[in-house]
């Protein structure tokens, strides 16, 4: 099974040809949208960046039970669940601090088996 989830929490969908924008040249986004599922609606409970990404990873509303923060060690992250079930996962980010040790970041140093 192959699954790719692309999260752009700072990209306005109205600037993409997949959602009707005809003045932005983004052929790779258009090609990706033609070959995949494109979601027309998404509702985030906690914005911006890190809390919203935590919600997408875990399915839990971040601000219902705590303030700003990344994934915690007790969270069940969707890429980790997929990996445990035989689906290859790979995370790429534009925020390097997600991979730093300490502070309950998106990267864990505890190997999962």
ROSE-4610 file (N, C-alpha, C; in Angstrom, 1 decimal, always signed):
// ROSE-4610
residu = [X/X/X/X/X/X/X/X/X/X/X/X/X/X/X/X/X/X/X/X/X/X/X/X/X/X/X/X/X/X/X/X/X/X/X/X/X/X/X/X/X/X/X/X/X/X/X/X/X/X/X/X/X/X/X/X/X/X/X/X/X/X/X/X/X/X/X/X/X/X/X/X/X/X/X/X/X/X/X/X/X/X/X/X/X/X/X/X/X/X/X/X/X/X/X/X/X/X/X/X/X/X/X/X/X/X/X/X/X/X/X/X/X/X/X/X/X/X/X/X/X/X/X/X/X/X/X/X/X/X/X/X/X/X/X/X/X/X/X/X/X/X/X/X/X/X/X/X/X/X/X/X/X/X/X/X/X/X/X/X/X/X/X/X/X/X/X/X/X/X/X/X/X/X/X/X/X/X/X/X/X/X/X/X/X/X/X/X/X/X/X/X/X/X/X/X/X/X/X/X/X/X/X/X/X/X/X/X/X/X/X/X/X/X/X/X/X/X/X/X/X/X/X/X/X/X/X/X/X/X/X/X/X/X/X/X/X/X/X/X/X/X/X/X/X/X/X/X/X/X/X/X/X/X/X/X/X/X/X/X/X/X/X/X/X/X/X/X/X/X/X/X/X/X/X/X/X/X/X/X/X/X/X/X/X/X/X/X/X/X/X/X/X/X/X/X/X/X/X/X/X/X/X/X/X/X/X/X/X/X/X/X/X/X/X/X/X/X/X/X/X/X/X/X/X/X/X/X/X/X/X/X/X/X/X/X/X/X/X]
num = [1/1/1/2/2/2/3/3/3/4/4/4/5/5/5/6/6/6/7/7/7/8/8/8/9/9/9/10/10/10/11/11/11/12/12/12/13/13/13/14/14/14/15/15/15/16/16/16/17/17/17/18/18/18/19/19/19/20/20/20/21/21/21/22/22/22/23/23/23/24/24/24/25/25/25/26/26/26/27/27/27/28/28/28/29/29/29/30/30/30/31/31/31/32/32/32/33/33/33/34/34/34/35/35/35/36/36/36/37/37/37/38/38/38/39/39/39/40/40/40/41/41/41/42/42/42/43/43/43/44/44/44/45/45/45/46/46/46/47/47/47/48/48/48/49/49/49/50/50/50/51/51/51/52/52/52/53/53/53/54/54/54/55/55/55/56/56/56/57/57/57/58/58/58/59/59/59/60/60/60/61/61/61/62/62/62/63/63/63/64/64/64/65/65/65/66/66/66/67/67/67/68/68/68/69/69/69/70/70/70/71/71/71/72/72/72/73/73/73/74/74/74/75/75/75/76/76/76/77/77/77/78/78/78/79/79/79/80/80/80/81/81/81/82/82/82/83/83/83/84/84/84/85/85/85/86/86/86/87/87/87/88/88/88/89/89/89/90/90/90/91/91/91/92/92/92/93/93/93/94/94/94/95/95/95/96/96/96/97/97/97/98/98/98/99/99/99/100/100/100/101/101/101/102/102/102/103/103/103/104/104/104/105/105/105/106/106/106/107/107/107/108/108/108/109/109/109/110/110/110/111/111/111/112/112/112/113/113/113]
x = [+0.8/+0.0/+0.9/+0.5/+1.2/+0.2/+0.6/-0.2/+0.8/+0.4/+1.2/+0.2/+0.6/-0.2/+0.7/+0.3/+1.0/+0.3/+1.0/+0.4/+1.1/+0.3/+0.8/+0.0/+0.4/-0.4/-0.3/+0.6/+0.7/+0.5/-0.1/-0.4/-1.9/-2.2/-3.6/-4.1/-5.1/-5.6/-6.1/-6.5/-7.1/-6.0/-4.7/-3.6/-3.1/-3.9/-3.5/-4.5/-4.0/-4.8/-5.8/-5.5/-6.4/-7.7/-7.7/-8.9/-9.4/-9.1/-9.6/-8.8/-7.6/-6.8/-6.2/-6.4/-6.0/-4.8/-4.3/-3.2/-1.9/-1.9/-0.7/-0.2/+1.0/+1.6/+2.2/+1.5/+2.0/+1.7/+2.4/+2.1/+2.2/+3.1/+3.3/+2.2/+1.6/+0.5/-0.7/-0.9/-2.0/-1.9/-0.7/-0.6/-0.8/-0.3/-0.6/-2.1/-2.8/-4.2/-5.0/-4.5/-5.2/-5.1/-4.1/-3.8/-4.1/-4.7/-4.9/-6.3/-6.5/-7.7/-7.5/-8.3/-8.2/-9.3/-9.0/-10.0/-10.5/-11.8/-12.4/-12.6/-12.7/-13.0/-12.1/-11.6/-10.8/-11.1/-11.2/-11.5/-10.5/-9.8/-8.7/-9.3/-9.0/-9.5/-8.4/-7.2/-6.1/-5.1/-5.0/-4.1/-3.1/-1.9/-1.4/-0.5/+0.4/+1.4/+1.5/+2.2/+2.5/+1.2/+0.3/-0.9/-1.7/-1.8/-2.5/-1.9/-0.6/+0.1/-0.1/-0.1/-0.4/-1.8/-2.8/-4.1/-4.1/-3.4/-3.4/-2.7/-1.7/-1.0/-1.8/-2.6/-3.2/-4.7/-5.3/-6.8/-7.4/-6.5/-7.0/-6.9/-7.9/-7.9/-6.9/-5.9/-4.8/-5.3/-6.0/-6.3/-7.5/-8.1/-9.1/-8.6/-7.3/-6.8/-5.4/-4.8/-3.6/-3.3/-2.2/-1.8/-0.9/-0.2/+0.7/+1.6/+1.8/+2.8/+2.8/+3.9/+4.0/+3.4/+3.7/+3.3/+4.0/+3.2/+3.8/+4.1/+5.0/+5.3/+4.2/+3.1/+1.9/+0.9/+1.2/+0.3/+0.5/-0.6/-0.5/-0.5/+0.7/+0.8/+0.5/-0.3/-0.7/+0.4/+1.5/+2.6/+3.2/+3.3/+3.8/+2.9/+1.6/+0.6/+0.7/+0.8/+1.0/+2.2/+3.4/+4.6/+4.5/+3.8/+3.7/+2.8/+2.0/+1.2/+1.7/+3.0/+3.6/+3.6/+3.2/+3.1/+4.4/+5.2/+6.4/+6.0/+6.6/+6.4/+7.7/+7.5/+8.7/+8.2/+8.8/+8.4/+9.4/+9.0/+9.8/+9.2/+10.0/+9.5/+10.3/+9.7/+10.4/+10.8/+10.5/+10.9/+11.8/+13.1/+14.1/+14.0/+13.4/+13.3/+12.4/+11.6/+10.8/+11.6/+12.9/+13.7/+14.7/+14.7/+15.6/+15.1/+16.1/+15.7/+15.3/+14.4/+13.9/+12.7/+11.8/+10.7/+9.5/+9.5/+8.4/+8.2/+9.3/+9.1/+8.5/+8.4/+7.8/+8.7/+9.9/+10.9/+11.1/+11.0/+11.3/+12.6/+13.4/+14.7/+14.5/+13.3/+13.0/+12.6/+13.3/+12.9/+11.6/+10.8/+9.5/+9.6/+9.1/+9.1/+7.7]
y = [-1.2/+0.0/+1.2/+2.2/+3.5/+4.6/+5.4/+6.6/+7.7/+8.9/+10.1/+11.1/+11.7/+12.8/+14.0/+15.0/+16.3/+17.3/+17.9/+18.9/+20.2/+21.2/+22.5/+23.5/+23.7/+24.4/+25.9/+26.4/+27.8/+28.2/+27.2/+27.5/+27.7/+28.8/+29.0/+28.3/+27.4/+26.6/+27.4/+28.6/+29.4/+29.9/+29.6/+29.9/+28.7/+27.7/+26.4/+26.2/+25.7/+25.4/+24.2/+23.4/+22.3/+22.8/+24.0/+24.6/+25.8/+25.9/+26.9/+28.1/+28.2/+29.4/+29.2/+30.2/+30.1/+31.0/+31.7/+32.7/+32.2/+31.2/+30.6/+29.4/+29.4/+28.3/+27.3/+26.2/+25.2/+23.8/+23.4/+22.2/+20.9/+20.9/+19.7/+19.5/+20.6/+20.5/+20.0/+20.6/+20.2/+18.7/+18.2/+16.8/+15.9/+16.3/+15.6/+15.5/+16.6/+16.6/+15.8/+15.7/+14.8/+13.3/+13.0/+11.5/+11.1/+12.0/+11.6/+12.1/+11.9/+12.5/+13.9/+14.8/+16.2/+16.5/+17.0/+17.3/+18.8/+18.9/+20.3/+21.0/+20.3/+20.9/+20.3/+21.1/+20.7/+21.7/+21.1/+22.0/+21.7/+22.8/+22.7/+23.3/+22.7/+23.2/+24.1/+23.8/+24.5/+25.0/+26.3/+26.9/+27.8/+28.1/+27.7/+26.5/+26.4/+25.4/+24.2/+24.2/+23.0/+22.4/+23.1/+22.5/+21.9/+22.6/+22.0/+20.8/+20.7/+19.5/+18.4/+18.7/+17.6/+17.1/+17.9/+17.4/+16.5/+16.8/+16.0/+14.7/+14.7/+13.5/+12.5/+13.1/+12.3/+12.2/+13.2/+13.2/+13.8/+14.4/+15.0/+16.5/+17.2/+18.7/+19.1/+19.8/+20.3/+21.2/+22.3/+23.3/+23.0/+21.8/+21.4/+21.0/+20.6/+20.1/+20.7/+21.5/+22.1/+23.3/+24.0/+25.2/+24.7/+25.6/+25.4/+24.2/+23.4/+22.4/+21.3/+20.6/+19.6/+18.2/+17.2/+15.8/+15.5/+14.8/+14.4/+12.9/+12.4/+11.0/+10.0/+10.4/+9.6/+9.6/+10.5/+10.6/+9.5/+9.0/+8.0/+8.8/+8.8/+9.5/+8.6/+9.2/+8.4/+7.8/+8.5/+7.9/+6.7/+6.8/+5.7/+4.5/+4.8/+3.7/+3.0/+3.7/+3.2/+2.3/+2.8/+2.1/+0.8/+0.8/-0.5/-1.5/-1.0/-1.9/-2.2/-2.0/-2.4/-1.3/-0.1/+0.9/+1.8/+1.9/+2.7/+4.2/+4.8/+6.2/+7.0/+8.2/+9.1/+10.5/+11.2/+12.6/+13.6/+14.7/+15.7/+17.0/+18.0/+19.2/+20.4/+21.6/+22.8/+23.4/+22.7/+23.1/+22.2/+22.5/+21.6/+21.2/+22.1/+21.8/+20.6/+20.2/+19.0/+17.7/+17.7/+16.5/+16.6/+17.7/+17.8/+16.9/+16.4/+15.6/+16.6/+16.1/+16.9/+17.7/+18.0/+18.8/+18.1/+16.8/+16.0/+16.4/+16.3/+16.7/+15.6/+15.8/+14.9/+13.6/+13.7/+12.6/+12.0/+10.7/+10.0/+9.2/+9.2/+8.4/+7.0/+6.7/+5.3/+4.5/+3.5/+2.7/+1.9/+1.9/+1.2/-0.1/-1.2/-2.5/-3.0]
z = [+0.0/+0.0/+0.0/-0.8/-0.8/-0.4/+0.5/+1.0/+1.2/+0.6/+0.8/+1.3/+2.4/+3.0/+3.0/+2.3/+2.2/+3.0/+4.0/+4.8/+4.6/+4.2/+4.0/+4.9/+6.1/+7.0/+6.8/+5.9/+5.7/+4.2/+3.5/+2.1/+1.8/+1.2/+1.0/-0.2/-0.1/-1.2/-2.3/-2.1/-3.2/-4.2/-3.8/-4.7/-5.5/-5.5/-6.3/-7.4/-8.5/-9.6/-9.3/-8.4/-8.0/-7.4/-6.9/-6.3/-7.1/-8.4/-9.2/-9.5/-9.0/-9.3/-10.7/-11.6/-12.9/-13.2/-12.2/-12.5/-11.8/-11.1/-10.5/-11.3/-11.7/-12.5/-11.5/-11.2/-10.3/-10.9/-12.0/-12.7/-11.8/-10.9/-10.1/-9.1/-8.5/-7.7/-8.5/-9.7/-10.5/-10.9/-11.3/-11.6/-10.4/-9.2/-8.0/-7.7/-7.9/-7.6/-8.6/-9.8/-10.8/-10.6/-9.8/-9.6/-8.2/-7.4/-6.0/-5.5/-4.3/-3.6/-3.2/-3.6/-3.1/-2.2/-1.0/-0.1/-0.2/-0.3/-0.5/+0.8/+1.9/+3.2/+4.3/+5.2/+6.3/+7.4/+8.6/+9.8/+10.8/+11.2/+12.2/+13.5/+14.6/+15.9/+16.5/+16.2/+16.9/+15.9/+15.8/+14.8/+15.6/+15.0/+13.8/+13.8/+13.0/+12.8/+13.7/+14.8/+15.5/+16.1/+16.7/+17.2/+16.1/+14.9/+13.8/+13.3/+13.2/+12.8/+13.8/+15.1/+16.1/+15.8/+15.5/+15.3/+14.1/+13.0/+11.8/+12.1/+12.9/+13.3/+14.2/+15.1/+16.2/+16.1/+15.4/+15.4/+16.7/+17.5/+18.8/+18.7/+19.2/+19.3/+20.3/+19.9/+20.8/+21.9/+21.5/+22.5/+23.4/+23.3/+24.2/+25.6/+25.6/+26.9/+27.3/+26.4/+26.8/+25.9/+26.2/+25.4/+24.2/+23.6/+22.5/+22.7/+21.7/+21.9/+20.8/+20.6/+19.6/+20.1/+19.3/+19.7/+21.0/+21.9/+23.2/+23.1/+24.0/+24.0/+24.1/+24.7/+24.9/+23.7/+22.7/+21.6/+20.6/+20.0/+18.9/+17.6/+16.9/+15.7/+14.5/+13.6/+12.4/+11.6/+11.4/+10.6/+11.4/+12.7/+13.6/+13.5/+13.6/+13.5/+12.1/+11.1/+9.7/+9.7/+10.2/+10.2/+10.9/+12.1/+12.8/+12.1/+11.1/+10.3/+8.9/+8.7/+7.5/+6.4/+6.7/+5.6/+5.8/+4.8/+4.8/+5.1/+6.0/+6.3/+6.3/+5.9/+5.9/+6.1/+7.1/+7.4/+6.9/+6.3/+5.9/+6.4/+6.8/+7.4/+7.0/+7.1/+7.0/+8.3/+9.4/+10.7/+11.4/+11.3/+11.8/+13.2/+14.1/+15.5/+15.8/+14.8/+15.0/+15.3/+14.8/+14.8/+16.0/+16.8/+17.9/+19.1/+19.8/+21.0/+22.2/+23.0/+24.1/+23.7/+24.7/+24.4/+23.7/+23.6/+23.0/+21.5/+20.7/+19.3/+18.5/+17.2/+16.3/+16.1/+16.4/+16.2/+17.6/+17.6/+18.9/+18.7/+19.8/+19.7/+20.2/+20.7/+21.2/+20.0/+19.6/+18.4/+18.7/+17.7/+17.9/+17.1/+17.7/+17.1/+17.0]
